Amino acid sequence: QFLLEAVLICLVGGILGLISGVALAGLVAVSANMPIKLPLWSVIAALGVTSLVGITAGLYPAYKAAYLNVIDALRYE
């Protein structure tokens, strides 16, 4: 659950970043009268990096929660 949540949050952030980056690049291209070129590999690489960050950020809490005693965890809250 921790891992899935972390990956989804990072992917949503990556998609929002891609959308804002393409929009900003389009705005600059229109104002400078230049064409835009967005290779597919860069989009795939960006989403891959955000997924990797999500996996990395989600593994530690998931690992920690997997080895936690349930009684101790409930007592803590």
GINOR-V740040 format. One line per field, one symbol per residue. ss: DSSP state (H for helix, E for strand, - for the rest). A space follows every 10 residues. Layout:
# GINOR-V740040
ss = ???
This chain:
# GINOR-V740040
ss = -HHHHHHHHH HHHHHHHHHH HHHHHHHHHH HH-------H HHHHHHHHHH HHHHHHHHHH HHHHHH---H HHHHHH-
